[in-house]
Amino acid sequence: MMIKRLKGILLGIVLSIACINTLPVNAESHWVKTVLIDGVYYEIASYHDAWAVEGPEEFTLRFPEGYDLAIPSAIEYEGVSYPVVKIGDYAFSSQPIASLSIPSTIETITKLGLTGLYQLQSISVDSGNKDFMAIDGVLYDTDEEKTLLLYPCMRPGTSFDIPEGVVRLGYESLWAKNLTHINFPSTLRGIGEQALSGLHLDEIILNDGLKAIAGYAFYCTTYKKPLVIPESVEDIHDSCFGFSDIPDIIFPSWVVEIGDSWFYNSFADTIHVPQQITRIGRSAFCFSRIRHIDLPDGIHTIEPYAFNLCDSLREIKLPLELTTLQEGVFCRCKNLKRVTLNKNIKRVKAVFTDCPSLSDLYLLSERPPRLDEECPLGYRDPEYFINRLGQITVHVLEGCGEAYRNSTWAKVGPIVEDLTDGVDDLPADGAIFPTEACTAYTLQGTVAAEGIHYGDLHESLSHGLYIIRTASGKTEKIRL
């Protein structure tokens, strides 16, 4: 769309206008025009059709800072009056509007119609409008199942009680910079796309009766306390926690899997996976910033590319029930160094494509898991992927080295017999007392806890195998 100047202001605001019925209705007279009136772009039509178009992509001049915009109920163009009935996509995007007044004639506001109002403080609606209403500067529709459409981004105050009667949160409806506390009404049933975007919350309690959480509902949301998803929730969409920083989520009891892309590009450096989880979906943690994650032993399936492009992940221990490591699970994890494969792993597919830092694999299975003969671990194209074959140390159980050396695993790297499968064996020099200070190591040799009392290990560490060493020199391998 051509960008024009008017009184020194260049704008990208589009409203859709319905025409008056006195114009002739025939093919020859039909026309649609975009006009600029008092700094606002309008699209008008010559007969009953109403149109909406997007504003220009770039803005070089804008409204003055803190502008109060009152949308007119009608405009005049070439001697004809047209009622304003629709706000089109991106109508006010990036404009420094402080307050917005909506006339009685507006019948439709598109999903993206109020996107980008980053300086908006309040909204008002004419009392004669049958489709929309404003309460304390917040916009709602008037449907029987009421939707909260927009909480102004810069509305004063840090706490908001969503009124009883509100059934849904609309698209980007609570994208507000100041909010830290939100109270949900008992009537709320659905959280829409990006409804809670960009919030840095101190407190959020989701209501019993909530049914659905849409994709990216918590987009760029930060919440450091455990987020409790009520048992009433029946539908959690893909990517619902994408781009968020929420490390601890307590799911309803029926949730036994991390769905596809649920934590896509998550900002959390640690994510707690509930013990009830048995499956991790495709690309569930793709692009996430996680540095540490404990996977419950009950997980039997990890779908392809679940941890694709997790550049902060350094090491991981695979769950006990897992039997097959699917293609691309750790593809392009640039800093992944150590992976522990449980004793039940039978098949390892093209898992580690383009993992340039991979140095150690710990295999607890007596029999070598099956590998692809031509491209073990997924290194297919040496011109594109960094081939680590021959450089990765394969740690195996004592007495199992020969079996691995006579298998495809010999292509992966040197086979070292330095693992034992004994658990809860007493140290040769006597039992460790509960009050003795000790250091706990993972099987990969990293410190999991230091200077902790032996009796406190169960409370301080997650489930798994650990090597315990005391200050007096006692050593024990235990399973917590």
C-alpha positions as CSV (number, residue, x, y, z in Angstrom):
1,M,0.0,0.0,0.0
2,M,1.3,3.5,-0.9
3,I,2.4,5.4,2.2
4,K,1.3,9.1,2.1
5,R,1.9,12.1,4.2
6,L,-0.7,14.2,5.9
7,K,0.1,17.2,8.0
8,G,3.6,15.8,8.5
9,I,2.4,12.5,9.9
10,L,3.0,9.1,8.2
11,L,0.7,6.5,9.5
12,G,-0.2,2.8,9.1
13,I,-3.6,2.6,10.6
14,V,-6.4,0.7,8.8
15,L,-10.0,0.6,9.6
16,S,-12.6,-1.2,7.5
17,I,-15.7,0.9,6.6
18,A,-19.2,-0.2,5.5
19,C,-20.8,2.0,2.9
20,I,-24.2,3.6,3.0
21,N,-27.0,2.0,1.0
22,T,-27.8,5.0,-1.1
23,L,-24.9,4.2,-3.5
24,P,-25.7,2.4,-6.8
25,V,-25.1,-1.4,-6.7
26,N,-23.7,-2.7,-9.9
27,A,-20.5,-4.1,-11.2
28,E,-19.4,-0.9,-13.0
29,S,-19.8,1.2,-9.9
30,H,-18.0,-1.2,-7.5
31,W,-14.8,0.2,-6.1
32,V,-12.6,0.0,-3.0
33,K,-10.3,2.8,-1.9
34,T,-7.8,3.4,0.9
35,V,-7.9,7.0,2.1
36,L,-6.1,8.9,4.8
37,I,-8.3,11.2,6.9
38,D,-7.0,13.0,10.0
39,G,-4.0,10.8,10.3
40,V,-5.9,7.4,10.0
41,Y,-6.0,5.1,7.1
42,Y,-9.5,3.9,6.1
43,E,-10.6,1.5,3.5
44,I,-14.0,2.3,2.0
45,A,-16.2,0.3,-0.4
46,S,-18.9,1.5,-2.9
47,Y,-21.6,-0.9,-1.8
48,H,-22.4,-3.6,0.8
49,D,-19.0,-5.3,1.0
50,A,-16.7,-4.3,3.9
51,W,-12.9,-4.7,3.6
52,A,-10.0,-4.7,5.9
53,V,-6.3,-4.5,4.8
54,E,-3.1,-4.5,6.8
55,G,-1.2,-1.3,7.5
56,P,2.2,-0.6,5.9
57,E,5.1,-2.7,7.3
58,E,7.3,0.2,8.1
59,F,6.7,3.5,10.0
60,T,9.0,6.5,9.8
61,L,6.7,9.1,11.4
62,R,4.1,8.3,14.0
63,F,1.5,9.9,16.3
64,P,2.9,12.1,19.0
65,E,3.9,10.3,22.2
66,G,1.0,9.7,24.5
67,Y,-1.6,10.3,21.8
68,D,-5.3,9.9,22.7
69,L,-7.1,8.4,19.7
70,A,-10.9,8.6,19.4
71,I,-12.1,6.5,16.4
72,P,-14.9,8.4,14.7
73,S,-18.3,6.7,14.2
74,A,-18.3,7.9,10.6
75,I,-16.1,9.6,8.1
76,E,-16.8,11.9,5.1
77,Y,-15.3,11.1,1.7
78,E,-16.2,13.0,-1.4
79,G,-19.5,14.2,0.1
80,V,-20.6,10.7,1.3
81,S,-20.7,9.6,5.0
82,Y,-19.4,6.1,5.8
83,P,-19.9,4.5,9.3
84,V,-16.8,2.9,10.8
85,V,-17.6,-0.7,11.5
86,K,-14.4,-2.7,11.7
87,I,-10.8,-2.5,13.0
88,G,-8.5,-4.4,10.7
89,D,-5.3,-6.3,11.3
90,Y,-2.4,-4.3,12.7
91,A,-4.5,-1.2,12.5
92,F,-2.5,0.6,15.2
93,S,0.7,-1.5,15.4
94,S,3.7,0.3,17.0
95,Q,1.8,3.6,17.3
96,P,2.4,5.5,20.6
97,I,-1.2,5.7,21.5
98,A,-2.0,6.2,25.2
99,S,-5.8,5.9,25.1
100,L,-8.2,4.5,22.6
101,S,-11.9,5.3,22.3
102,I,-14.1,2.9,20.3
103,P,-17.4,4.2,18.9
104,S,-20.8,2.5,19.0
105,T,-20.6,1.6,15.3
106,I,-17.6,-0.8,15.6
107,E,-18.9,-4.4,15.1
108,T,-15.7,-6.3,14.4
109,I,-12.2,-6.2,15.8
110,T,-10.0,-8.8,14.0
111,K,-7.7,-11.1,15.9
112,L,-4.7,-8.9,15.2
113,G,-6.5,-5.6,15.2
114,L,-5.1,-4.3,18.5
115,T,-1.7,-5.9,18.2
116,G,1.3,-3.7,18.9
117,L,-0.2,-1.0,21.2
118,Y,2.8,-1.1,23.5
119,Q,2.1,2.3,25.1
120,L,-1.6,1.9,25.6
121,Q,-2.9,2.8,29.1
122,S,-6.7,2.6,28.8
123,I,-9.6,1.8,26.5
124,S,-13.1,3.2,26.4
125,V,-16.1,2.0,24.5
126,D,-19.2,4.0,23.7
127,S,-22.2,2.9,25.8
128,G,-24.2,2.3,22.6
129,N,-21.9,-0.4,21.3
130,K,-23.6,-3.8,21.3
131,D,-20.5,-5.9,20.7
132,F,-17.8,-4.5,23.0
133,M,-17.5,-3.0,26.4
134,A,-14.7,-1.6,28.6
135,I,-14.5,-2.1,32.4
136,D,-11.8,0.0,34.2
137,G,-10.0,0.6,30.9
138,V,-9.9,-3.1,29.9
139,L,-11.6,-4.3,26.7
140,Y,-14.1,-7.2,26.6
141,D,-16.7,-8.4,24.1
142,T,-20.4,-8.6,25.1
143,D,-21.0,-12.3,24.1
144,E,-22.7,-14.5,26.6
145,E,-19.4,-16.3,27.0
146,K,-17.4,-13.2,27.6
147,T,-13.8,-12.9,26.3
148,L,-11.2,-10.6,27.7
149,L,-9.8,-9.0,24.5
150,L,-7.1,-6.6,25.7
151,Y,-5.6,-5.5,29.0
152,P,-3.7,-2.3,28.0
153,C,0.1,-2.9,28.0
154,M,0.9,0.1,30.2
155,R,-2.2,0.1,32.4
156,P,-1.2,1.3,35.9
157,G,-1.0,-1.3,38.7
158,T,0.8,-4.7,39.2
159,S,-2.2,-6.8,40.2
160,F,-5.3,-7.7,38.2
161,D,-8.4,-9.7,39.2
162,I,-10.1,-10.9,36.1
163,P,-13.8,-10.3,36.6
164,E,-16.2,-13.2,37.2
165,G,-18.1,-14.0,34.1
166,V,-15.1,-13.9,31.8
167,V,-14.9,-17.3,30.0
168,R,-11.9,-16.9,27.7
169,L,-8.6,-14.9,27.4
170,G,-8.2,-13.7,23.8
171,Y,-5.1,-13.5,21.7
172,E,-2.3,-11.5,23.4
173,S,-5.0,-10.2,25.8
174,L,-2.7,-9.8,28.9
175,W,0.5,-8.7,27.3
176,A,1.2,-6.1,30.0
177,K,4.6,-4.9,31.3
178,N,3.6,-4.1,34.8
179,L,1.5,-7.1,35.8
180,T,3.1,-9.5,38.4
181,H,0.0,-10.9,40.1
182,I,-3.1,-12.3,38.3
183,N,-6.2,-13.8,39.9
184,F,-8.3,-16.0,37.6
185,P,-12.1,-16.1,37.9
186,S,-14.0,-19.4,38.5
187,T,-15.7,-18.9,35.2
188,L,-12.6,-19.0,33.0
189,R,-12.5,-22.0,30.6
190,G,-9.8,-21.2,28.1
191,I,-6.5,-19.4,27.8
192,G,-5.9,-18.2,24.2
193,E,-2.8,-18.0,22.1
194,Q,-0.1,-15.8,23.7
195,A,-2.7,-14.6,26.2
196,L,-0.1,-14.3,29.0
197,S,2.8,-13.2,26.8
198,G,5.8,-11.4,28.2
199,L,4.7,-11.4,31.8
200,H,7.2,-11.6,34.7
201,L,4.9,-13.1,37.3
202,D,5.3,-13.4,41.1
203,E,2.0,-15.1,41.5
204,I,-0.5,-16.9,39.2
205,I,-3.1,-19.4,40.4
206,L,-5.0,-21.1,37.6
207,N,-8.7,-21.7,38.5
208,D,-10.4,-25.1,38.9
209,G,-12.7,-25.4,35.9
210,L,-10.2,-24.3,33.3
211,K,-10.4,-26.5,30.3
212,A,-8.0,-25.5,27.6
213,I,-4.5,-23.9,27.2
214,A,-3.7,-22.8,23.7
215,G,-0.4,-22.8,21.9
216,Y,2.2,-20.3,23.1
217,A,-0.2,-19.3,25.9
218,F,2.8,-18.5,28.1
219,Y,4.9,-17.1,25.3
220,C,7.9,-15.2,26.9
221,T,6.4,-15.6,30.4
222,T,8.7,-15.8,33.4
223,Y,7.4,-17.6,36.5
224,K,9.9,-19.1,39.0
225,K,7.4,-20.8,41.3
226,P,5.8,-24.2,40.6
227,L,2.9,-23.6,38.1
228,V,0.0,-25.8,39.0
229,I,-2.2,-26.9,36.0
230,P,-5.6,-27.8,37.5
231,E,-7.0,-31.3,37.1
232,S,-9.9,-29.8,35.1
233,V,-7.7,-28.9,32.1
234,E,-8.5,-31.3,29.2
235,D,-6.5,-29.8,26.4
236,I,-2.9,-28.6,26.3
237,H,-1.9,-27.5,22.8
238,D,1.5,-27.9,21.1
239,S,4.1,-25.2,22.1
240,C,2.0,-24.0,25.0
241,F,5.1,-23.3,27.1
242,G,7.2,-22.3,24.1
243,F,9.7,-19.4,24.7
244,S,8.7,-19.3,28.4
245,D,10.9,-19.4,31.5
246,I,8.9,-21.8,33.8
247,P,11.2,-24.5,35.2
248,D,8.6,-26.3,37.3
249,I,5.1,-27.3,36.1
250,I,2.8,-29.6,38.1
251,F,0.6,-31.2,35.5
252,P,-2.8,-32.9,36.0
253,S,-2.6,-36.6,36.8
254,W,-3.9,-37.6,33.3
255,V,-0.9,-36.0,31.7
256,V,1.6,-38.8,31.1
257,E,3.6,-37.2,28.2
258,I,5.4,-34.0,27.3
259,G,3.6,-33.1,24.1
260,D,5.1,-32.1,20.7
261,S,7.0,-28.8,21.0
262,W,5.6,-28.1,24.5
263,F,8.9,-26.4,25.6
264,Y,10.1,-25.3,22.2
265,N,12.7,-22.5,22.7
266,S,12.1,-22.5,26.5
267,F,14.3,-20.0,28.3
268,A,14.5,-22.1,31.5
269,D,18.0,-23.5,32.3
270,T,16.5,-26.3,34.3
271,I,13.2,-28.1,33.7
272,H,11.7,-30.5,36.2
273,V,9.9,-33.4,34.5
274,P,7.2,-35.0,36.6
275,Q,7.6,-38.6,37.6
276,Q,4.4,-39.6,35.9
277,I,5.7,-38.8,32.4
278,T,6.2,-41.8,30.2
279,R,6.7,-40.2,26.8
280,I,8.5,-37.1,25.4
281,G,7.0,-35.8,22.1
282,R,8.7,-34.7,18.9
283,S,10.7,-31.6,19.3
284,A,9.4,-31.2,22.9
285,F,12.5,-29.3,24.0
286,C,13.8,-28.2,20.6
287,F,15.9,-25.0,20.7
288,S,15.4,-24.8,24.5
289,R,18.1,-23.3,26.8
290,I,18.1,-26.1,29.3
291,R,21.5,-26.9,30.9
292,H,20.1,-29.6,33.2
293,I,17.1,-32.0,33.1
294,D,16.4,-35.2,35.0
295,L,14.3,-37.7,33.1
296,P,12.1,-40.1,35.2
297,D,13.0,-43.8,34.7
298,G,9.4,-44.5,33.6
299,I,9.9,-42.8,30.2
300,H,9.8,-45.4,27.5
301,T,9.6,-43.2,24.4
302,I,11.5,-40.2,23.3
303,E,10.4,-39.0,19.9
304,P,12.8,-37.8,17.2
305,Y,14.4,-34.4,17.6
306,A,13.1,-34.1,21.2
307,F,16.3,-32.2,22.2
308,N,17.3,-30.9,18.8
309,L,19.5,-27.8,19.0
310,C,19.7,-27.6,22.8
311,D,23.0,-25.8,22.7
312,S,23.3,-25.4,26.5
313,L,22.8,-29.1,27.4
314,R,26.1,-30.6,28.6
315,E,25.1,-34.0,29.8
316,I,22.1,-36.3,30.2
317,K,21.2,-39.7,31.6
318,L,18.6,-41.6,29.7
319,P,15.6,-43.2,31.6
320,L,15.6,-46.9,32.6
321,E,12.5,-47.9,30.5
322,L,13.9,-46.5,27.3
323,T,14.8,-49.2,24.8
324,T,15.3,-47.3,21.5
325,L,17.1,-44.0,21.0
326,Q,15.3,-42.4,18.0
327,E,16.8,-40.5,15.1
328,G,17.9,-36.9,15.8
329,V,17.0,-36.9,19.5
330,F,20.2,-34.9,20.2
331,C,20.9,-33.5,16.8
332,R,23.0,-30.3,16.7
333,C,23.4,-30.2,20.5
334,K,26.6,-28.2,20.2
335,N,27.9,-28.5,23.7
336,L,26.6,-32.0,24.7
337,K,29.6,-33.9,26.1
338,R,28.4,-36.9,28.1
339,V,25.4,-39.2,27.7
340,T,24.5,-42.2,29.9
341,L,22.6,-45.0,28.1
342,N,20.7,-47.3,30.5
343,K,21.0,-51.1,30.5
344,N,17.8,-51.6,28.5
345,I,18.8,-49.7,25.4
346,K,18.7,-52.1,22.5
347,R,18.8,-49.8,19.5
348,V,20.6,-46.5,18.8
349,K,19.7,-44.7,15.6
350,A,21.1,-41.5,14.0
351,V,21.0,-39.7,17.3
352,F,24.0,-37.4,17.6
353,T,24.3,-35.7,14.2
354,D,26.5,-32.6,14.4
355,C,27.4,-32.9,18.1
356,P,31.0,-31.5,17.9
357,S,31.6,-31.6,21.7
358,L,30.5,-35.2,22.3
359,S,33.4,-36.9,24.2
360,D,32.0,-39.7,26.4
361,L,29.2,-42.3,26.1
362,Y,28.4,-44.4,29.2
363,L,26.7,-47.7,28.3
364,L,25.2,-49.9,31.1
365,S,24.0,-52.7,28.8
366,E,26.1,-55.9,28.8
367,R,25.3,-56.5,25.1
368,P,26.1,-53.7,22.6
369,P,23.0,-51.8,21.4
370,R,22.5,-52.1,17.6
371,L,24.0,-49.2,15.5
372,D,23.6,-48.2,11.9
373,E,26.6,-49.9,10.2
374,E,27.1,-47.1,7.6
375,C,26.6,-44.0,9.8
376,P,26.8,-44.9,13.5
377,L,25.3,-42.2,15.7
378,G,24.1,-40.1,12.7
379,Y,27.2,-38.7,11.1
380,R,26.2,-38.9,7.5
381,D,27.9,-36.1,5.5
382,P,31.4,-35.2,6.7
383,E,31.4,-32.1,4.5
384,Y,28.5,-30.7,6.5
385,F,28.5,-32.5,9.8
386,I,31.5,-32.7,12.1
387,N,32.3,-36.3,12.3
388,R,33.3,-37.4,15.8
389,L,33.6,-41.1,15.0
390,G,36.8,-42.6,16.5
391,Q,37.1,-39.8,19.0
392,I,34.3,-40.6,21.5
393,T,35.2,-42.7,24.5
394,V,32.8,-45.6,25.0
395,H,32.6,-46.5,28.7
396,V,31.2,-50.0,29.3
397,L,30.8,-52.5,32.2
398,E,33.7,-54.5,33.4
399,G,34.0,-57.7,31.4
400,C,32.0,-56.4,28.4
401,G,34.7,-54.7,26.5
402,E,35.3,-57.5,24.0
403,A,31.7,-57.6,22.9
404,Y,31.8,-53.9,22.2
405,R,35.1,-54.1,20.4
406,N,33.7,-56.8,18.1
407,S,30.7,-54.6,17.2
408,T,30.0,-51.4,15.3
409,W,30.7,-49.5,18.5
410,A,34.4,-50.0,17.7
411,K,34.0,-47.2,15.0
412,V,32.7,-44.8,17.7
413,G,35.9,-44.6,19.7
414,P,38.1,-46.4,22.3
415,I,36.2,-48.9,24.5
416,V,37.0,-48.5,28.2
417,E,35.9,-51.0,30.8
418,D,35.4,-48.7,33.8
419,L,31.8,-49.1,34.9
420,T,30.2,-51.5,37.4
421,D,26.5,-52.3,37.9
422,G,26.7,-52.9,41.6
423,V,24.3,-50.8,43.7
424,D,24.2,-50.2,47.4
425,D,27.5,-52.1,48.0
426,L,29.0,-51.2,51.4
427,P,32.4,-49.6,51.2
428,A,35.2,-52.0,52.0
429,D,36.2,-49.9,55.0
430,G,32.8,-49.9,56.7
431,A,29.4,-48.2,56.5
432,I,29.1,-44.4,56.1
433,F,27.3,-42.8,59.0
434,P,24.4,-40.4,58.3
435,T,26.3,-37.4,59.8
436,E,29.4,-37.9,57.7
437,A,30.1,-35.1,55.1
438,C,30.5,-36.4,51.6
439,T,30.6,-35.5,47.9
440,A,28.3,-37.1,45.4
441,Y,29.4,-37.6,41.8
442,T,27.3,-38.6,38.8
443,L,28.5,-41.6,36.8
444,Q,30.0,-39.2,34.4
445,G,32.2,-37.8,37.2
446,T,30.6,-34.4,37.6
447,V,29.9,-33.1,41.2
448,A,26.2,-33.4,42.0
449,A,26.5,-32.3,45.6
450,E,29.4,-31.3,47.9
451,G,29.8,-31.0,51.6
452,I,26.4,-32.7,52.3
453,H,25.6,-35.1,55.1
454,Y,25.2,-38.7,53.9
455,G,21.8,-38.9,55.6
456,D,20.5,-35.9,53.6
457,L,21.4,-37.3,50.1
458,H,17.8,-38.7,49.4
459,E,16.3,-35.2,50.1
460,S,18.9,-33.3,48.2
461,L,19.5,-35.3,45.0
462,S,17.2,-36.5,42.2
463,H,16.7,-40.2,41.5
464,G,19.6,-41.9,39.9
465,L,23.0,-43.6,40.4
466,Y,25.8,-41.8,42.3
467,I,29.3,-42.4,43.5
468,I,29.7,-41.2,47.1
469,R,33.1,-40.2,48.6
470,T,33.6,-39.1,52.2
471,A,36.3,-36.9,53.6
472,S,37.8,-40.0,55.3
473,G,38.2,-41.8,52.0
474,K,35.2,-44.1,52.0
475,T,33.6,-44.7,48.6
476,E,30.2,-46.1,47.8
477,K,28.0,-46.5,44.8
478,I,24.3,-46.0,45.5
479,R,20.9,-45.6,43.8
480,L,18.6,-42.9,45.1
